[in-house]
Amino acid sequence: MSERKYYIDNLRWLWILLLIPFHAAMAWNGWEGNYIWLYENMVMSSIVIFIAPWFMPLLFVLAGMSARYALNKRNYKQFAMERIQKLLIPLITGIVTVVAFMTYIADKFHNNYNGNFINHYKVFFTNISDLTGYEGFFTPGHLWFILFLFIISMVSLLLIILQKKILPKLNFSNFRTYLLPVLMIFPLITTPILNFGGKSIGGDLALFLLGYYIFSEEDVLERMTKYRYIYMIGMVVFDIILTYLFVWKGHHTGIVVSICNPCAAWFGILGFLGLAKRNFNQNNGFTRYMSSRSFMIYIFHFGWLVVFQYYLCQITNSIAITYCISLISTYVMTLLTCEVIRRIPGIRFLFGEKGKSA
């Protein structure tokens, strides 16, 4: 287990890059607000709904797997301190900078706020509504993932310490492949625990622990790869049904939607993990570059996207132009921002980076 699992790094940065087209399409979704919300478009909504079931759940599974490998090389105290440095400090920094600026733009867009960004801090820190931030009020924004991950990492550490004392020989390397689809029941039954508008600490904790105990086992992963395309087909089928019902038929609830969502999520997790294990284990200059930037890309991308969409929608009504230009511009400016931040030691630390710039 000492050898680095490059497919985890590669799958993570690919997912972070996929966030940009996902969040860009949210400007035309048909079921909730957004920092910049223009009007409903079913094609854009379909992009969001097709990706949504498996996107964030897989990131929590990857985080659990990474925690297993990290704890093979670090003691508990080192792991906890690392989580504080890599998650808690960037979370606070990101909220008071990137997310606060996003809500400032949202306030200008939705409410015609005419104050400056500094003055908007009073609005941001003194108003709490539904925590979406879409109206300019306080929110962790897209950094909810980092917030959840920090909480889950700390809770999981306590559970792992307890397990080591009570069941020191616990091992899942012989877990049967045919039982893997059944594991979806654990995030399902824990989802009601600390569920905030569809974002559940309980459900994501279950995904993290499954990553730690099950999917970090090389034998389990190796057997999974044999069925990766079957899992992927299952994901696509459930995703198509879900997207058709949710977007094109307007059925946001119902038994079929309730079944398709978790099934698409779970088969997506199994399929993409199997695919990554077999096909994404490359280590070269480009993959190392993207892996080292992925965390800051996650922090900065949405801020740039909101800015570009805010100004583009004032000069064109074209979805294609607004979407494509905001997408390309966000990729470029986000990567440039990462390069600048990585070269400023004090600021770099605040965004979770350490060591020499590269």
PATOR-8259 format. One record per residue (C-alpha): residue number from 0; residue in one letter; x, y, z. Coordinates in Angstrom, 1 decimal. Example, Ala and Ser with C-alpha at 12.3 -4.5 7.8 and 13.67 -1.06 7.14 Angstrom:
<rs>
 resi resn      u      v      w
    0    A   12.3   -4.5    7.8
    1    S   13.7   -1.1    7.1
</rs>
This chain:
<rs>
 resi resn      u      v      w
    0    M    0.0    0.0    0.0
    1    S    3.0    2.3    0.2
    2    E    3.0    2.8   -3.6
    3    R    1.1    6.0   -4.6
    4    K   -2.2    5.4   -6.3
    5    Y   -2.0    7.8   -9.2
    6    Y   -5.4    6.9  -10.5
    7    I   -6.9    8.5   -7.4
    8    D   -5.1   11.7   -8.0
    9    N   -6.0   11.7  -11.7
   10    L   -9.7   10.9  -11.1
   11    R   -9.8   13.7   -8.5
   12    W   -8.4   16.4  -10.8
   13    L  -10.6   15.2  -13.7
   14    W  -13.6   15.6  -11.4
   15    I  -12.5   19.1  -10.3
   16    L  -12.2   20.1  -14.0
   17    L  -15.7   18.7  -14.6
   18    L  -17.1   21.0  -11.9
   19    I  -16.7   24.0  -14.2
   20    P  -19.1   22.9  -17.0
   21    F  -21.4   21.6  -14.2
   22    H  -21.5   24.9  -12.3
   23    A  -21.7   26.9  -15.6
   24    A  -24.8   25.0  -16.6
   25    M  -26.5   25.9  -13.2
   26    A  -27.2   29.4  -14.6
   27    W  -30.0   27.8  -16.6
   28    N  -31.3   25.1  -14.2
   29    G  -35.0   24.7  -13.7
   30    W  -35.5   23.9  -10.0
   31    E  -33.4   26.2   -7.8
   32    G  -31.6   29.6   -7.8
   33    N  -28.0   30.3   -8.5
   34    Y  -25.5   33.1   -8.1
   35    I  -26.3   34.0  -11.7
   36    W  -29.6   32.6  -12.8
   37    L  -30.8   33.5  -16.3
   38    Y  -33.7   31.3  -17.3
   39    E  -34.6   27.7  -17.6
   40    N  -33.1   25.6  -20.4
   41    M  -33.7   21.9  -20.5
   42    V  -30.4   21.0  -22.2
   43    M  -28.4   22.9  -19.6
   44    S  -30.5   21.4  -16.9
   45    S  -29.9   17.9  -18.3
   46    I  -26.2   18.4  -18.0
   47    V  -26.5   19.2  -14.3
   48    I  -28.9   16.3  -13.5
   49    F  -26.9   13.7  -15.5
   50    I  -23.7   14.6  -13.6
   51    A  -25.2   15.4  -10.1
   52    P  -25.9   11.9   -8.7
   53    W  -22.4   10.5   -8.8
   54    F  -20.2   13.6   -8.9
   55    M  -19.8   14.6   -5.2
   56    P  -20.3   11.1   -3.8
   57    L  -17.3    9.8   -5.7
   58    L  -15.1   12.6   -4.3
   59    F  -16.0   11.6   -0.7
   60    V  -15.2    8.0   -1.6
   61    L  -11.8    9.1   -3.0
   62    A  -11.2   11.1    0.2
   63    G  -11.8    8.1    2.3
   64    M   -9.4    6.0    0.2
   65    S   -6.8    8.7    0.5
   66    A   -7.2    8.9    4.3
   67    R   -6.5    5.1    4.5
   68    Y   -3.2    5.6    2.6
   69    A   -2.3    8.7    4.5
   70    L   -2.8    7.0    7.9
   71    N   -0.4    4.3    6.7
   72    K    2.3    6.9    6.7
   73    R    1.2    9.3    9.5
   74    N    0.1    9.0   13.1
   75    Y   -3.2   10.2   14.3
   76    K   -2.0   13.6   15.5
   77    Q   -0.1   14.2   12.2
   78    F   -3.2   13.3   10.2
   79    A   -5.4   15.7   12.3
   80    M   -3.0   18.6   12.0
   81    E   -2.7   18.0    8.3
   82    R   -6.5   18.1    7.9
   83    I   -6.5   21.5    9.8
   84    Q   -3.8   22.9    7.4
   85    K   -5.2   21.5    4.2
   86    L   -8.9   21.8    4.9
   87    L   -9.9   24.1    7.8
   88    I   -7.6   27.0    7.0
   89    P   -8.3   27.1    3.3
   90    L  -12.0   26.8    4.1
   91    I  -12.0   29.9    6.2
   92    T   -9.8   31.8    3.7
   93    G  -11.9   30.8    0.8
   94    I  -15.2   31.8    2.5
   95    V  -14.0   35.3    3.4
   96    T  -12.5   35.9   -0.1
   97    V  -13.8   33.8   -3.0
   98    V  -17.3   33.0   -1.6
   99    A  -17.8   36.5   -0.2
  100    F  -17.0   37.9   -3.6
  101    M  -19.4   35.5   -5.3
  102    T  -22.3   36.6   -3.0
  103    Y  -21.4   40.3   -3.8
  104    I  -21.8   39.6   -7.5
  105    A  -25.0   37.7   -6.8
  106    D  -26.4   40.6   -4.7
  107    K  -25.6   43.0   -7.6
  108    F  -27.3   40.6  -10.1
  109    H  -30.4   39.7   -8.1
  110    N  -30.9   42.8   -5.9
  111    N  -29.1   45.6   -7.8
  112    Y  -26.8   46.1   -4.9
  113    N  -24.7   49.3   -5.6
  114    G  -22.2   49.2   -2.8
  115    N  -18.6   48.0   -3.2
  116    F  -17.2   44.7   -2.3
  117    I  -15.7   45.8    1.1
  118    N  -19.1   47.3    2.2
  119    H  -20.8   44.0    1.1
  120    Y  -19.0   42.2    4.0
  121    K  -21.6   43.7    6.3
  122    V  -24.4   42.1    4.2
  123    F  -22.5   38.8    4.0
  124    F  -21.7   38.4    7.7
  125    T  -25.0   39.8    9.2
  126    N  -27.5   37.9    7.0
  127    I  -28.2   34.2    7.1
  128    S  -31.1   32.8    5.3
  129    D  -31.1   29.4    3.5
  130    L  -27.2   29.3    3.3
  131    T  -27.2   29.1   -0.5
  132    G  -25.9   32.7   -0.8
  133    Y  -27.8   33.1   -4.0
  134    E  -29.3   36.4   -2.7
  135    G  -26.0   37.7   -1.4
  136    F  -26.1   36.4    2.1
  137    F  -23.7   34.3    4.1
  138    T  -22.9   30.8    2.8
  139    P  -20.0   28.4    2.6
  140    G  -20.8   28.3   -1.1
  141    H  -19.2   25.5   -3.1
  142    L  -16.7   25.1   -0.2
  143    W  -19.4   23.1    1.7
  144    F  -17.5   20.1    0.4
  145    I  -14.3   21.2    2.3
  146    L  -16.4   21.9    5.4
  147    F  -18.1   18.5    5.3
  148    L  -14.8   16.8    4.5
  149    F  -13.1   18.4    7.5
  150    I  -15.9   17.4    9.9
  151    I  -16.1   13.9    8.4
  152    S  -12.3   13.4    8.5
  153    M  -12.3   14.3   12.3
  154    V  -15.3   12.1   13.1
  155    S  -13.8    9.2   11.0
  156    L  -10.5    9.5   12.8
  157    L  -12.2    9.0   16.1
  158    L  -14.2    6.0   14.7
  159    I  -11.0    4.5   13.2
  160    I   -9.1    4.9   16.5
  161    L  -12.0    3.2   18.3
  162    Q  -12.1    0.4   15.7
  163    K   -8.4   -0.2   16.0
  164    K   -8.9   -0.8   19.7
  165    I  -12.0   -2.9   19.6
  166    L  -11.5   -4.8   16.2
  167    P   -7.8   -4.5   15.4
  168    K   -7.9   -7.2   12.8
  169    L  -10.9   -5.9   10.9
  170    N  -10.3   -6.5    7.2
  171    F  -12.4   -6.4    4.0
  172    S   -9.9   -7.6    1.4
  173    N  -12.1  -10.6    0.8
  174    F  -15.3   -8.6    0.3
  175    R  -17.4  -10.3   -2.4
  176    T  -17.7   -8.4   -5.6
  177    Y  -21.4   -9.3   -6.1
  178    L  -22.2   -7.6   -2.8
  179    L  -20.7   -4.2   -3.8
  180    P  -24.1   -2.9   -5.2
  181    V  -25.7   -3.7   -1.9
  182    L  -23.4   -1.3   -0.1
  183    M  -25.4    1.7   -1.5
  184    I  -27.8    1.1    1.4
  185    F  -25.3    2.6    3.9
  186    P  -25.3    6.1    2.5
  187    L  -29.0    5.8    1.9
  188    I  -29.9    5.0    5.5
  189    T  -27.5    7.6    6.9
  190    T  -28.6   10.5    4.6
  191    P  -31.2   11.8    7.0
  192    I  -28.5   12.5    9.5
  193    L  -27.5   16.2    9.5
  194    N  -29.1   16.7    6.1
  195    F  -28.9   20.3    5.0
  196    G  -31.0   20.9    1.9
  197    G  -29.9   17.7    0.2
  198    K  -26.3   17.8    1.4
  199    S  -25.9   15.2    4.2
  200    I  -23.0   14.8    6.6
  201    G  -24.3   11.4    7.5
  202    G  -24.6   10.1    4.0
  203    D  -21.2   11.5    3.0
  204    L  -19.6   10.1    6.2
  205    A  -20.8    6.6    5.0
  206    L  -19.3    7.2    1.6
  207    F  -16.0    8.3    3.2
  208    L  -15.9    5.2    5.5
  209    L  -16.7    2.9    2.5
  210    G  -13.8    4.4    0.7
  211    Y  -11.6    3.9    3.7
  212    Y  -12.5    0.3    4.5
  213    I  -13.7   -1.2    1.3
  214    F  -12.5    0.6   -1.8
  215    S   -8.9    1.1   -0.5
  216    E   -8.5   -2.7   -0.6
  217    E   -6.5   -3.5   -3.7
  218    D   -8.0   -7.0   -4.0
  219    V  -11.5   -5.5   -4.0
  220    L  -10.6   -2.9   -6.6
  221    E   -8.9   -5.4   -8.8
  222    R  -12.0   -7.6   -8.9
  223    M  -14.2   -4.5   -9.6
  224    T  -12.3   -3.6  -12.7
  225    K  -13.6   -6.7  -14.4
  226    Y  -17.2   -5.3  -14.2
  227    R  -16.4   -1.6  -14.8
  228    Y  -18.3   -1.4  -18.1
  229    I  -21.3   -3.2  -16.7
  230    Y  -21.3   -0.7  -13.8
  231    M  -21.0    2.2  -16.3
  232    I  -23.9    0.9  -18.4
  233    G  -26.0    0.7  -15.3
  234    M  -25.1    4.3  -14.4
  235    V  -26.0    5.6  -17.8
  236    V  -29.3    3.8  -17.9
  237    F  -30.4    5.1  -14.5
  238    D  -29.0    8.6  -15.4
  239    I  -31.0    8.8  -18.6
  240    I  -34.2    7.8  -16.9
  241    L  -33.6   10.2  -14.0
  242    T  -32.8   13.1  -16.4
  243    Y  -35.8   12.4  -18.6
  244    L  -38.2   12.3  -15.6
  245    F  -36.7   15.1  -13.6
  246    V  -36.0   17.6  -16.4
  247    W  -38.2   16.8  -19.4
  248    K  -41.2   15.5  -17.5
  249    G  -40.9   17.7  -14.4
  250    H  -41.2   14.8  -12.0
  251    H  -38.9   16.0   -9.1
  252    T  -40.3   13.5   -6.7
  253    G  -41.7   10.0   -7.0
  254    I  -40.6    6.4   -6.5
  255    V  -38.8    6.0   -9.8
  256    V  -36.8    9.2   -9.3
  257    S  -36.0    8.1   -5.8
  258    I  -34.7    4.8   -7.1
  259    C  -32.8    6.1  -10.1
  260    N  -30.8    8.8   -8.2
  261    P  -29.0    6.6   -5.7
  262    C  -28.6    3.8   -8.3
  263    A  -27.0    6.2  -10.8
  264    A  -24.8    7.4   -8.0
  265    W  -23.6    4.0   -6.8
  266    F  -23.1    2.5  -10.2
  267    G  -21.2    5.6  -11.2
  268    I  -18.9    5.2   -8.2
  269    L  -18.2    1.6   -8.9
  270    G  -17.8    2.2  -12.7
  271    F  -15.5    5.2  -12.5
  272    L  -13.4    3.6   -9.8
  273    G  -12.9    0.5  -11.8
  274    L  -12.2    2.5  -15.0
  275    A   -9.7    4.7  -13.1
  276    K   -7.9    1.7  -11.6
  277    R   -7.4    0.1  -15.0
  278    N   -7.0    3.1  -17.2
  279    F   -6.0    6.3  -15.2
  280    N   -2.9    5.2  -13.3
  281    Q   -0.5    7.4  -15.4
  282    N    2.2    9.5  -13.8
  283    N    3.8   12.2  -16.0
  284    G    4.4   15.9  -16.0
  285    F    0.9   16.9  -17.0
  286    T   -0.8   14.6  -14.4
  287    R    1.5   15.8  -11.6
  288    Y    0.8   19.4  -12.6
  289    M   -3.0   19.0  -12.5
  290    S   -2.9   17.0   -9.3
  291    S   -0.9   19.7   -7.6
  292    R   -3.4   22.4   -8.7
  293    S   -6.7   20.6   -8.3
  294    F   -7.4   21.8   -4.7
  295    M   -7.0   25.4   -5.6
  296    I   -8.9   25.0   -8.8
  297    Y  -11.8   23.8   -6.7
  298    I  -11.6   26.9   -4.5
  299    F  -11.2   29.5   -7.2
  300    H  -13.2   28.3  -10.2
  301    F  -16.7   29.3   -9.2
  302    G  -15.6   32.8   -8.3
  303    W  -14.3   33.4  -11.8
  304    L  -17.3   31.7  -13.4
  305    V  -19.8   33.9  -11.6
  306    V  -17.8   37.0  -12.7
  307    F  -17.7   36.0  -16.4
  308    Q  -21.4   35.0  -16.5
  309    Y  -22.4   38.2  -14.8
  310    Y  -20.8   40.4  -17.4
  311    L  -21.5   38.1  -20.4
  312    C  -25.3   38.0  -19.8
  313    Q  -25.3   41.8  -20.0
  314    I  -24.0   41.8  -23.6
  315    T  -25.6   38.6  -25.1
  316    N  -28.6   36.4  -24.7
  317    S  -27.0   33.5  -26.4
  318    I  -26.7   30.4  -24.2
  319    A  -23.9   29.0  -26.4
  320    I  -21.8   32.1  -26.3
  321    T  -22.3   32.7  -22.6
  322    Y  -21.6   29.1  -21.7
  323    C  -18.6   28.5  -23.9
  324    I  -16.9   31.8  -23.3
  325    S  -17.4   31.7  -19.5
  326    L  -16.2   28.1  -19.5
  327    I  -13.0   28.8  -21.4
  328    S  -12.3   32.0  -19.6
  329    T  -12.8   30.3  -16.2
  330    Y  -10.4   27.5  -17.0
  331    V   -7.7   30.1  -18.1
  332    M   -8.1   32.5  -15.2
  333    T   -8.4   29.8  -12.6
  334    L   -5.1   28.2  -13.6
  335    L   -3.5   31.7  -13.8
  336    T   -4.8   32.4  -10.3
  337    C   -3.3   29.1   -9.0
  338    E    0.1   30.0  -10.5
  339    V    0.1   33.4   -8.8
  340    I   -1.1   32.1   -5.4
  341    R    1.5   29.3   -5.4
  342    R    4.3   31.8   -5.7
  343    I    3.3   33.9   -2.7
  344    P    4.4   31.9    0.4
  345    G    2.1   33.5    3.1
  346    I   -1.0   33.5    0.8
  347    R   -0.1   30.0   -0.5
  348    F   -0.3   28.6    3.0
  349    L   -3.8   30.2    3.6
  350    F   -5.1   28.3    0.6
  351    G   -3.7   24.9    1.7
  352    E   -0.5   24.9   -0.2
  353    K    3.0   24.3    1.3
  354    G    6.5   23.9    0.1
  355    K    8.3   25.5   -2.8
  356    S    6.3   26.7   -5.7
  357    A    6.4   24.7   -8.9
</rs>
